[in-house]
Amino acid sequence: MSRVTILAITALLGLAACGDDTSSTSNSVDPSTVESVTAADPTVAETAPGDTAPSDTAPGDTASDDTFPLDTFPVDTADPNAPGIGSEFCAVSDELNASDFDPFSATPAEVEAFFNVEFADMFGRLQAATPAELTDDVETVGNLYGILIAELEANGWDVNAAFEIPEVQAAMTGEEISTAGGNLDAYCGL
């Protein structure tokens, strides 16, 4: 799964956590579904009922849960043999993916500024540095984010309202963005 897709899905999951639930006024997490670490021994992982995921905790190690297949979770290191290693394209791609902007906690003015200034600048530099073999993929990602940005603008830069639109949900979680984003990540060795 590409970093672009993970960012888009994260945005949608953030929406689900912030969504309007008329049957409840709480946005709390059910503690029985979350893996936790005991306060007395941070090396012991507790799991929710029915969770059979193995833990790779070793003595002196911190608790972790290996529930993601290795090929679907983002890695911290790049493949040194990838064609884009060291390129301007990958440097801008890393910058774009490293953005810590959270549209769900931002004001509409901050969302507007991010997408019209910061995102536009980074994505423009990404397009300028795009190698020929990735032109179609970058165009696809740009078009899909264009759908999101158009709906944000049409909805007063209200992220929750924009993500309620099925076209935005499809654009940000569909096969197109997954495939194009995966190609961009593969070029950069991720």
PyMOL CGO cylinders between C-alpha atoms (Angstrom):
from pymol import cmd
from pymol.cgo import CYLINDER

trace = [
    CYLINDER, 0.00, 0.00, 0.00, 1.44, 3.36, -0.91, 0.3, 1, 1, 1, 1, 1, 1,
    CYLINDER, 1.44, 3.36, -0.91, 2.11, 6.27, 1.43, 0.3, 1, 1, 1, 1, 1, 1,
    CYLINDER, 2.11, 6.27, 1.43, -0.28, 8.38, -0.65, 0.3, 1, 1, 1, 1, 1, 1,
    CYLINDER, -0.28, 8.38, -0.65, -3.04, 5.84, -0.01, 0.3, 1, 1, 1, 1, 1, 1,
    CYLINDER, -3.04, 5.84, -0.01, -2.18, 5.57, 3.65, 0.3, 1, 1, 1, 1, 1, 1,
    CYLINDER, -2.18, 5.57, 3.65, -2.45, 9.36, 4.00, 0.3, 1, 1, 1, 1, 1, 1,
    CYLINDER, -2.45, 9.36, 4.00, -5.80, 9.37, 2.24, 0.3, 1, 1, 1, 1, 1, 1,
    CYLINDER, -5.80, 9.37, 2.24, -7.14, 6.48, 4.33, 0.3, 1, 1, 1, 1, 1, 1,
    CYLINDER, -7.14, 6.48, 4.33, -5.83, 8.14, 7.48, 0.3, 1, 1, 1, 1, 1, 1,
    CYLINDER, -5.83, 8.14, 7.48, -7.79, 11.23, 6.53, 0.3, 1, 1, 1, 1, 1, 1,
    CYLINDER, -7.79, 11.23, 6.53, -10.94, 9.16, 6.07, 0.3, 1, 1, 1, 1, 1, 1,
    CYLINDER, -10.94, 9.16, 6.07, -10.38, 7.30, 9.35, 0.3, 1, 1, 1, 1, 1, 1,
    CYLINDER, -10.38, 7.30, 9.35, -9.92, 10.65, 11.03, 0.3, 1, 1, 1, 1, 1, 1,
    CYLINDER, -9.92, 10.65, 11.03, -13.28, 11.63, 9.62, 0.3, 1, 1, 1, 1, 1, 1,
    CYLINDER, -13.28, 11.63, 9.62, -14.86, 8.49, 11.05, 0.3, 1, 1, 1, 1, 1, 1,
    CYLINDER, -14.86, 8.49, 11.05, -13.47, 9.34, 14.48, 0.3, 1, 1, 1, 1, 1, 1,
    CYLINDER, -13.47, 9.34, 14.48, -14.76, 12.91, 14.16, 0.3, 1, 1, 1, 1, 1, 1,
    CYLINDER, -14.76, 12.91, 14.16, -18.04, 11.96, 12.47, 0.3, 1, 1, 1, 1, 1, 1,
    CYLINDER, -18.04, 11.96, 12.47, -21.51, 12.95, 13.59, 0.3, 1, 1, 1, 1, 1, 1,
    CYLINDER, -21.51, 12.95, 13.59, -23.18, 10.16, 15.51, 0.3, 1, 1, 1, 1, 1, 1,
    CYLINDER, -23.18, 10.16, 15.51, -26.69, 11.12, 16.48, 0.3, 1, 1, 1, 1, 1, 1,
    CYLINDER, -26.69, 11.12, 16.48, -27.00, 8.22, 18.91, 0.3, 1, 1, 1, 1, 1, 1,
    CYLINDER, -27.00, 8.22, 18.91, -24.06, 9.31, 21.01, 0.3, 1, 1, 1, 1, 1, 1,
    CYLINDER, -24.06, 9.31, 21.01, -22.23, 12.46, 21.95, 0.3, 1, 1, 1, 1, 1, 1,
    CYLINDER, -22.23, 12.46, 21.95, -18.96, 10.65, 22.61, 0.3, 1, 1, 1, 1, 1, 1,
    CYLINDER, -18.96, 10.65, 22.61, -16.18, 9.91, 20.14, 0.3, 1, 1, 1, 1, 1, 1,
    CYLINDER, -16.18, 9.91, 20.14, -14.47, 7.48, 22.48, 0.3, 1, 1, 1, 1, 1, 1,
    CYLINDER, -14.47, 7.48, 22.48, -12.61, 4.34, 21.52, 0.3, 1, 1, 1, 1, 1, 1,
    CYLINDER, -12.61, 4.34, 21.52, -13.81, 0.99, 22.81, 0.3, 1, 1, 1, 1, 1, 1,
    CYLINDER, -13.81, 0.99, 22.81, -10.91, -0.08, 25.05, 0.3, 1, 1, 1, 1, 1, 1,
    CYLINDER, -10.91, -0.08, 25.05, -11.62, -3.77, 24.42, 0.3, 1, 1, 1, 1, 1, 1,
    CYLINDER, -11.62, -3.77, 24.42, -10.56, -3.36, 20.79, 0.3, 1, 1, 1, 1, 1, 1,
    CYLINDER, -10.56, -3.36, 20.79, -7.23, -1.67, 21.41, 0.3, 1, 1, 1, 1, 1, 1,
    CYLINDER, -7.23, -1.67, 21.41, -3.93, -3.31, 22.26, 0.3, 1, 1, 1, 1, 1, 1,
    CYLINDER, -3.93, -3.31, 22.26, -2.39, -1.75, 25.32, 0.3, 1, 1, 1, 1, 1, 1,
    CYLINDER, -2.39, -1.75, 25.32, 0.75, -2.00, 27.41, 0.3, 1, 1, 1, 1, 1, 1,
    CYLINDER, 0.75, -2.00, 27.41, 0.49, -2.49, 31.15, 0.3, 1, 1, 1, 1, 1, 1,
    CYLINDER, 0.49, -2.49, 31.15, 1.82, 0.28, 33.33, 0.3, 1, 1, 1, 1, 1, 1,
    CYLINDER, 1.82, 0.28, 33.33, 3.56, -2.17, 35.65, 0.3, 1, 1, 1, 1, 1, 1,
    CYLINDER, 3.56, -2.17, 35.65, 5.51, -3.91, 32.89, 0.3, 1, 1, 1, 1, 1, 1,
    CYLINDER, 5.51, -3.91, 32.89, 5.84, -2.04, 29.58, 0.3, 1, 1, 1, 1, 1, 1,
    CYLINDER, 5.84, -2.04, 29.58, 7.28, -5.16, 27.93, 0.3, 1, 1, 1, 1, 1, 1,
    CYLINDER, 7.28, -5.16, 27.93, 4.03, -7.12, 28.27, 0.3, 1, 1, 1, 1, 1, 1,
    CYLINDER, 4.03, -7.12, 28.27, 1.38, -6.55, 25.62, 0.3, 1, 1, 1, 1, 1, 1,
    CYLINDER, 1.38, -6.55, 25.62, -2.28, -7.14, 26.31, 0.3, 1, 1, 1, 1, 1, 1,
    CYLINDER, -2.28, -7.14, 26.31, -4.57, -8.00, 23.44, 0.3, 1, 1, 1, 1, 1, 1,
    CYLINDER, -4.57, -8.00, 23.44, -8.27, -7.65, 22.96, 0.3, 1, 1, 1, 1, 1, 1,
    CYLINDER, -8.27, -7.65, 22.96, -10.45, -10.76, 23.19, 0.3, 1, 1, 1, 1, 1, 1,
    CYLINDER, -10.45, -10.76, 23.19, -10.10, -12.79, 20.02, 0.3, 1, 1, 1, 1, 1, 1,
    CYLINDER, -10.10, -12.79, 20.02, -6.84, -11.11, 18.98, 0.3, 1, 1, 1, 1, 1, 1,
    CYLINDER, -6.84, -11.11, 18.98, -4.47, -13.86, 17.93, 0.3, 1, 1, 1, 1, 1, 1,
    CYLINDER, -4.47, -13.86, 17.93, -1.76, -11.65, 16.49, 0.3, 1, 1, 1, 1, 1, 1,
    CYLINDER, -1.76, -11.65, 16.49, 1.65, -12.75, 17.69, 0.3, 1, 1, 1, 1, 1, 1,
    CYLINDER, 1.65, -12.75, 17.69, 3.70, -10.37, 19.73, 0.3, 1, 1, 1, 1, 1, 1,
    CYLINDER, 3.70, -10.37, 19.73, 7.39, -10.08, 18.99, 0.3, 1, 1, 1, 1, 1, 1,
    CYLINDER, 7.39, -10.08, 18.99, 8.24, -8.78, 22.44, 0.3, 1, 1, 1, 1, 1, 1,
    CYLINDER, 8.24, -8.78, 22.44, 11.56, -9.96, 23.78, 0.3, 1, 1, 1, 1, 1, 1,
    CYLINDER, 11.56, -9.96, 23.78, 12.90, -9.36, 27.29, 0.3, 1, 1, 1, 1, 1, 1,
    CYLINDER, 12.90, -9.36, 27.29, 14.07, -5.76, 27.50, 0.3, 1, 1, 1, 1, 1, 1,
    CYLINDER, 14.07, -5.76, 27.50, 12.18, -4.88, 24.31, 0.3, 1, 1, 1, 1, 1, 1,
    CYLINDER, 12.18, -4.88, 24.31, 9.05, -2.77, 24.02, 0.3, 1, 1, 1, 1, 1, 1,
    CYLINDER, 9.05, -2.77, 24.02, 5.74, -4.37, 23.17, 0.3, 1, 1, 1, 1, 1, 1,
    CYLINDER, 5.74, -4.37, 23.17, 4.64, -4.52, 19.56, 0.3, 1, 1, 1, 1, 1, 1,
    CYLINDER, 4.64, -4.52, 19.56, 2.02, -6.30, 17.53, 0.3, 1, 1, 1, 1, 1, 1,
    CYLINDER, 2.02, -6.30, 17.53, 2.81, -7.74, 14.09, 0.3, 1, 1, 1, 1, 1, 1,
    CYLINDER, 2.81, -7.74, 14.09, -0.66, -7.38, 12.59, 0.3, 1, 1, 1, 1, 1, 1,
    CYLINDER, -0.66, -7.38, 12.59, 0.45, -5.76, 9.31, 0.3, 1, 1, 1, 1, 1, 1,
    CYLINDER, 0.45, -5.76, 9.31, 1.97, -7.92, 6.58, 0.3, 1, 1, 1, 1, 1, 1,
    CYLINDER, 1.97, -7.92, 6.58, 5.46, -6.68, 5.86, 0.3, 1, 1, 1, 1, 1, 1,
    CYLINDER, 5.46, -6.68, 5.86, 4.58, -5.59, 2.33, 0.3, 1, 1, 1, 1, 1, 1,
    CYLINDER, 4.58, -5.59, 2.33, 1.65, -3.38, 3.32, 0.3, 1, 1, 1, 1, 1, 1,
    CYLINDER, 1.65, -3.38, 3.32, 3.06, -1.25, 6.12, 0.3, 1, 1, 1, 1, 1, 1,
    CYLINDER, 3.06, -1.25, 6.12, 5.33, 1.71, 5.39, 0.3, 1, 1, 1, 1, 1, 1,
    CYLINDER, 5.33, 1.71, 5.39, 8.96, 1.04, 6.06, 0.3, 1, 1, 1, 1, 1, 1,
    CYLINDER, 8.96, 1.04, 6.06, 11.48, 3.47, 7.52, 0.3, 1, 1, 1, 1, 1, 1,
    CYLINDER, 11.48, 3.47, 7.52, 14.25, 2.71, 5.07, 0.3, 1, 1, 1, 1, 1, 1,
    CYLINDER, 14.25, 2.71, 5.07, 14.30, 2.98, 1.31, 0.3, 1, 1, 1, 1, 1, 1,
    CYLINDER, 14.30, 2.98, 1.31, 15.43, 0.31, -1.13, 0.3, 1, 1, 1, 1, 1, 1,
    CYLINDER, 15.43, 0.31, -1.13, 18.92, 1.51, -2.07, 0.3, 1, 1, 1, 1, 1, 1,
    CYLINDER, 18.92, 1.51, -2.07, 18.49, 0.04, -5.57, 0.3, 1, 1, 1, 1, 1, 1,
    CYLINDER, 18.49, 0.04, -5.57, 15.35, 1.99, -6.44, 0.3, 1, 1, 1, 1, 1, 1,
    CYLINDER, 15.35, 1.99, -6.44, 15.77, 4.21, -9.51, 0.3, 1, 1, 1, 1, 1, 1,
    CYLINDER, 15.77, 4.21, -9.51, 14.75, 7.42, -7.74, 0.3, 1, 1, 1, 1, 1, 1,
    CYLINDER, 14.75, 7.42, -7.74, 17.02, 7.25, -4.71, 0.3, 1, 1, 1, 1, 1, 1,
    CYLINDER, 17.02, 7.25, -4.71, 18.68, 10.63, -4.24, 0.3, 1, 1, 1, 1, 1, 1,
    CYLINDER, 18.68, 10.63, -4.24, 16.51, 12.36, -6.85, 0.3, 1, 1, 1, 1, 1, 1,
    CYLINDER, 16.51, 12.36, -6.85, 14.77, 15.70, -6.43, 0.3, 1, 1, 1, 1, 1, 1,
    CYLINDER, 14.77, 15.70, -6.43, 11.48, 13.90, -7.11, 0.3, 1, 1, 1, 1, 1, 1,
    CYLINDER, 11.48, 13.90, -7.11, 11.94, 11.60, -4.12, 0.3, 1, 1, 1, 1, 1, 1,
    CYLINDER, 11.94, 11.60, -4.12, 13.11, 14.46, -1.90, 0.3, 1, 1, 1, 1, 1, 1,
    CYLINDER, 13.11, 14.46, -1.90, 9.92, 16.41, -2.67, 0.3, 1, 1, 1, 1, 1, 1,
    CYLINDER, 9.92, 16.41, -2.67, 7.82, 13.24, -2.36, 0.3, 1, 1, 1, 1, 1, 1,
    CYLINDER, 7.82, 13.24, -2.36, 9.28, 12.66, 1.11, 0.3, 1, 1, 1, 1, 1, 1,
    CYLINDER, 9.28, 12.66, 1.11, 8.57, 16.28, 2.05, 0.3, 1, 1, 1, 1, 1, 1,
    CYLINDER, 8.57, 16.28, 2.05, 4.98, 15.99, 0.83, 0.3, 1, 1, 1, 1, 1, 1,
    CYLINDER, 4.98, 15.99, 0.83, 4.41, 12.72, 2.67, 0.3, 1, 1, 1, 1, 1, 1,
    CYLINDER, 4.41, 12.72, 2.67, 6.06, 14.00, 5.86, 0.3, 1, 1, 1, 1, 1, 1,
    CYLINDER, 6.06, 14.00, 5.86, 3.66, 16.92, 6.20, 0.3, 1, 1, 1, 1, 1, 1,
    CYLINDER, 3.66, 16.92, 6.20, 2.11, 16.81, 9.66, 0.3, 1, 1, 1, 1, 1, 1,
    CYLINDER, 2.11, 16.81, 9.66, -0.87, 18.98, 8.74, 0.3, 1, 1, 1, 1, 1, 1,
    CYLINDER, -0.87, 18.98, 8.74, -4.07, 17.64, 10.31, 0.3, 1, 1, 1, 1, 1, 1,
    CYLINDER, -4.07, 17.64, 10.31, -7.06, 19.06, 8.43, 0.3, 1, 1, 1, 1, 1, 1,
    CYLINDER, -7.06, 19.06, 8.43, -9.49, 17.64, 11.01, 0.3, 1, 1, 1, 1, 1, 1,
    CYLINDER, -9.49, 17.64, 11.01, -8.11, 19.80, 13.80, 0.3, 1, 1, 1, 1, 1, 1,
    CYLINDER, -8.11, 19.80, 13.80, -7.52, 22.86, 11.60, 0.3, 1, 1, 1, 1, 1, 1,
    CYLINDER, -7.52, 22.86, 11.60, -9.84, 25.78, 11.02, 0.3, 1, 1, 1, 1, 1, 1,
    CYLINDER, -9.84, 25.78, 11.02, -11.35, 26.21, 7.55, 0.3, 1, 1, 1, 1, 1, 1,
    CYLINDER, -11.35, 26.21, 7.55, -8.92, 29.11, 6.96, 0.3, 1, 1, 1, 1, 1, 1,
    CYLINDER, -8.92, 29.11, 6.96, -5.97, 26.84, 7.85, 0.3, 1, 1, 1, 1, 1, 1,
    CYLINDER, -5.97, 26.84, 7.85, -7.28, 24.08, 5.55, 0.3, 1, 1, 1, 1, 1, 1,
    CYLINDER, -7.28, 24.08, 5.55, -7.64, 26.61, 2.72, 0.3, 1, 1, 1, 1, 1, 1,
    CYLINDER, -7.64, 26.61, 2.72, -4.12, 27.97, 3.31, 0.3, 1, 1, 1, 1, 1, 1,
    CYLINDER, -4.12, 27.97, 3.31, -2.61, 24.48, 3.43, 0.3, 1, 1, 1, 1, 1, 1,
    CYLINDER, -2.61, 24.48, 3.43, -4.15, 23.27, 0.19, 0.3, 1, 1, 1, 1, 1, 1,
    CYLINDER, -4.15, 23.27, 0.19, -3.81, 26.55, -1.70, 0.3, 1, 1, 1, 1, 1, 1,
    CYLINDER, -3.81, 26.55, -1.70, -0.29, 27.40, -0.53, 0.3, 1, 1, 1, 1, 1, 1,
    CYLINDER, -0.29, 27.40, -0.53, 1.72, 24.61, 1.13, 0.3, 1, 1, 1, 1, 1, 1,
    CYLINDER, 1.72, 24.61, 1.13, 0.26, 21.60, -0.70, 0.3, 1, 1, 1, 1, 1, 1,
    CYLINDER, 0.26, 21.60, -0.70, 0.14, 23.52, -3.99, 0.3, 1, 1, 1, 1, 1, 1,
    CYLINDER, 0.14, 23.52, -3.99, 3.82, 24.48, -3.62, 0.3, 1, 1, 1, 1, 1, 1,
    CYLINDER, 3.82, 24.48, -3.62, 4.97, 20.96, -2.73, 0.3, 1, 1, 1, 1, 1, 1,
    CYLINDER, 4.97, 20.96, -2.73, 2.86, 19.28, -5.40, 0.3, 1, 1, 1, 1, 1, 1,
    CYLINDER, 2.86, 19.28, -5.40, 3.99, 21.82, -8.01, 0.3, 1, 1, 1, 1, 1, 1,
    CYLINDER, 3.99, 21.82, -8.01, 7.63, 21.04, -7.18, 0.3, 1, 1, 1, 1, 1, 1,
    CYLINDER, 7.63, 21.04, -7.18, 6.82, 17.30, -7.35, 0.3, 1, 1, 1, 1, 1, 1,
    CYLINDER, 6.82, 17.30, -7.35, 5.32, 17.75, -10.81, 0.3, 1, 1, 1, 1, 1, 1,
    CYLINDER, 5.32, 17.75, -10.81, 8.34, 19.74, -11.97, 0.3, 1, 1, 1, 1, 1, 1,
    CYLINDER, 8.34, 19.74, -11.97, 10.70, 16.99, -10.79, 0.3, 1, 1, 1, 1, 1, 1,
    CYLINDER, 10.70, 16.99, -10.79, 8.62, 14.09, -12.13, 0.3, 1, 1, 1, 1, 1, 1,
    CYLINDER, 8.62, 14.09, -12.13, 10.55, 11.64, -14.33, 0.3, 1, 1, 1, 1, 1, 1,
    CYLINDER, 10.55, 11.64, -14.33, 8.89, 10.73, -17.63, 0.3, 1, 1, 1, 1, 1, 1,
    CYLINDER, 8.89, 10.73, -17.63, 7.95, 7.23, -16.46, 0.3, 1, 1, 1, 1, 1, 1,
    CYLINDER, 7.95, 7.23, -16.46, 5.86, 8.64, -13.59, 0.3, 1, 1, 1, 1, 1, 1,
    CYLINDER, 5.86, 8.64, -13.59, 4.06, 11.46, -15.42, 0.3, 1, 1, 1, 1, 1, 1,
    CYLINDER, 4.06, 11.46, -15.42, 0.76, 9.57, -15.68, 0.3, 1, 1, 1, 1, 1, 1,
    CYLINDER, 0.76, 9.57, -15.68, 0.88, 8.50, -12.01, 0.3, 1, 1, 1, 1, 1, 1,
    CYLINDER, 0.88, 8.50, -12.01, 1.59, 12.04, -10.75, 0.3, 1, 1, 1, 1, 1, 1,
    CYLINDER, 1.59, 12.04, -10.75, -1.20, 13.35, -12.98, 0.3, 1, 1, 1, 1, 1, 1,
    CYLINDER, -1.20, 13.35, -12.98, -3.57, 10.74, -11.53, 0.3, 1, 1, 1, 1, 1, 1,
    CYLINDER, -3.57, 10.74, -11.53, -2.68, 11.68, -7.94, 0.3, 1, 1, 1, 1, 1, 1,
    CYLINDER, -2.68, 11.68, -7.94, -3.04, 15.37, -8.81, 0.3, 1, 1, 1, 1, 1, 1,
    CYLINDER, -3.04, 15.37, -8.81, -6.45, 14.82, -10.40, 0.3, 1, 1, 1, 1, 1, 1,
    CYLINDER, -6.45, 14.82, -10.40, -7.71, 12.85, -7.41, 0.3, 1, 1, 1, 1, 1, 1,
    CYLINDER, -7.71, 12.85, -7.41, -6.49, 15.46, -4.94, 0.3, 1, 1, 1, 1, 1, 1,
    CYLINDER, -6.49, 15.46, -4.94, -8.09, 18.02, -7.27, 0.3, 1, 1, 1, 1, 1, 1,
    CYLINDER, -8.09, 18.02, -7.27, -11.45, 16.36, -6.58, 0.3, 1, 1, 1, 1, 1, 1,
    CYLINDER, -11.45, 16.36, -6.58, -10.84, 16.71, -2.84, 0.3, 1, 1, 1, 1, 1, 1,
    CYLINDER, -10.84, 16.71, -2.84, -9.69, 20.32, -3.10, 0.3, 1, 1, 1, 1, 1, 1,
    CYLINDER, -9.69, 20.32, -3.10, -12.65, 21.31, -5.31, 0.3, 1, 1, 1, 1, 1, 1,
    CYLINDER, -12.65, 21.31, -5.31, -15.10, 19.84, -2.79, 0.3, 1, 1, 1, 1, 1, 1,
    CYLINDER, -15.10, 19.84, -2.79, -13.28, 21.46, 0.11, 0.3, 1, 1, 1, 1, 1, 1,
    CYLINDER, -13.28, 21.46, 0.11, -13.60, 24.83, -1.61, 0.3, 1, 1, 1, 1, 1, 1,
    CYLINDER, -13.60, 24.83, -1.61, -17.27, 24.19, -2.47, 0.3, 1, 1, 1, 1, 1, 1,
    CYLINDER, -17.27, 24.19, -2.47, -17.94, 23.32, 1.18, 0.3, 1, 1, 1, 1, 1, 1,
    CYLINDER, -17.94, 23.32, 1.18, -16.25, 26.33, 2.75, 0.3, 1, 1, 1, 1, 1, 1,
    CYLINDER, -16.25, 26.33, 2.75, -13.05, 24.34, 3.43, 0.3, 1, 1, 1, 1, 1, 1,
    CYLINDER, -13.05, 24.34, 3.43, -15.00, 22.14, 5.85, 0.3, 1, 1, 1, 1, 1, 1,
    CYLINDER, -15.00, 22.14, 5.85, -13.14, 18.83, 5.79, 0.3, 1, 1, 1, 1, 1, 1,
    CYLINDER, -13.14, 18.83, 5.79, -15.97, 16.82, 7.36, 0.3, 1, 1, 1, 1, 1, 1,
    CYLINDER, -15.97, 16.82, 7.36, -18.47, 18.07, 4.79, 0.3, 1, 1, 1, 1, 1, 1,
    CYLINDER, -18.47, 18.07, 4.79, -16.12, 17.34, 1.88, 0.3, 1, 1, 1, 1, 1, 1,
    CYLINDER, -16.12, 17.34, 1.88, -15.39, 13.81, 3.06, 0.3, 1, 1, 1, 1, 1, 1,
    CYLINDER, -15.39, 13.81, 3.06, -19.10, 13.03, 3.30, 0.3, 1, 1, 1, 1, 1, 1,
    CYLINDER, -19.10, 13.03, 3.30, -19.23, 13.22, -0.51, 0.3, 1, 1, 1, 1, 1, 1,
    CYLINDER, -19.23, 13.22, -0.51, -18.96, 9.73, -2.05, 0.3, 1, 1, 1, 1, 1, 1,
    CYLINDER, -18.96, 9.73, -2.05, -16.84, 11.02, -4.95, 0.3, 1, 1, 1, 1, 1, 1,
    CYLINDER, -16.84, 11.02, -4.95, -14.23, 12.33, -2.48, 0.3, 1, 1, 1, 1, 1, 1,
    CYLINDER, -14.23, 12.33, -2.48, -14.23, 9.07, -0.54, 0.3, 1, 1, 1, 1, 1, 1,
    CYLINDER, -14.23, 9.07, -0.54, -13.79, 7.09, -3.76, 0.3, 1, 1, 1, 1, 1, 1,
    CYLINDER, -13.79, 7.09, -3.76, -11.01, 9.39, -4.98, 0.3, 1, 1, 1, 1, 1, 1,
    CYLINDER, -11.01, 9.39, -4.98, -9.05, 9.19, -1.74, 0.3, 1, 1, 1, 1, 1, 1,
    CYLINDER, -9.05, 9.19, -1.74, -9.41, 5.43, -1.13, 0.3, 1, 1, 1, 1, 1, 1,
    CYLINDER, -9.41, 5.43, -1.13, -9.88, 3.88, -4.58, 0.3, 1, 1, 1, 1, 1, 1,
    CYLINDER, -9.88, 3.88, -4.58, -7.67, 1.68, -6.69, 0.3, 1, 1, 1, 1, 1, 1,
    CYLINDER, -7.67, 1.68, -6.69, -6.48, 4.62, -8.82, 0.3, 1, 1, 1, 1, 1, 1,
    CYLINDER, -6.48, 4.62, -8.82, -4.79, 6.45, -5.95, 0.3, 1, 1, 1, 1, 1, 1,
    CYLINDER, -4.79, 6.45, -5.95, -3.47, 3.19, -4.52, 0.3, 1, 1, 1, 1, 1, 1,
    CYLINDER, -3.47, 3.19, -4.52, -1.87, 2.13, -7.79, 0.3, 1, 1, 1, 1, 1, 1,
    CYLINDER, -1.87, 2.13, -7.79, -0.48, 5.56, -8.72, 0.3, 1, 1, 1, 1, 1, 1,
    CYLINDER, -0.48, 5.56, -8.72, 0.82, 6.19, -5.20, 0.3, 1, 1, 1, 1, 1, 1,
    CYLINDER, 0.82, 6.19, -5.20, 2.37, 2.72, -5.11, 0.3, 1, 1, 1, 1, 1, 1,
    CYLINDER, 2.37, 2.72, -5.11, 4.24, 3.46, -8.33, 0.3, 1, 1, 1, 1, 1, 1,
    CYLINDER, 4.24, 3.46, -8.33, 5.58, 6.73, -6.89, 0.3, 1, 1, 1, 1, 1, 1,
    CYLINDER, 5.58, 6.73, -6.89, 6.70, 4.98, -3.72, 0.3, 1, 1, 1, 1, 1, 1,
    CYLINDER, 6.70, 4.98, -3.72, 8.33, 2.12, -5.64, 0.3, 1, 1, 1, 1, 1, 1,
    CYLINDER, 8.33, 2.12, -5.64, 10.35, 4.61, -7.69, 0.3, 1, 1, 1, 1, 1, 1,
    CYLINDER, 10.35, 4.61, -7.69, 11.63, 6.07, -4.42, 0.3, 1, 1, 1, 1, 1, 1,
    CYLINDER, 11.63, 6.07, -4.42, 12.26, 2.63, -2.93, 0.3, 1, 1, 1, 1, 1, 1,
    CYLINDER, 12.26, 2.63, -2.93, 9.43, 2.59, -0.42, 0.3, 1, 1, 1, 1, 1, 1,
]
cmd.load_cgo(trace, "trace")
